[in-house]
Amino acid sequence: NKAIIKMKKKLAFPIIQDNSRELIFKSINSDKNFKLGRFNIPEPGNDSMEITPQIFFVPCLGFDLYGYRIGYGGGFYDKTFAKLKKLNLLFYTVGFAYDEQKENKLPIEKFDYKLDFVLTEKHLYTFL
């Protein structure tokens, strides 16, 4: 976190807004301006600036060899990515998981968003 800020890169974290199934992302300048948000997940405070990242790091409970992932069940990332794609914004998605979480093929729904990459401790999988 501090190394990225030192390189003058913007680092942003997701926020779940009230009554919304989409995420917004707010940038931070230090690790001191976090507050507990929905589901008791730390998130940037209200004084942080909202931005649209160009690279998204996405948690995975599992992933397949086609670029689809199993998340935590809320659909927040899928809905957010669908909205950004509809706005014709250029961005990349990188799932992070352990290699042992890999499956050949997961059952997918029409609203599931395909990742561009998945990074594990053993390999970088590319799905572009």
Buried (B, 14 or more C-beta within 10 A) or exposed (E): EEEEBEEEEBBBBBBBEEEEEBBBBBBBEEEEBBEEBEEEEEBBEEEBEEEEBEEBEBEBEBBBEBBBBBBEEEBBBBBBBBEBEEEEEEEEBBBBBEEEBBEEEBEBEEEBBBBBBBBBEEEEBEBE
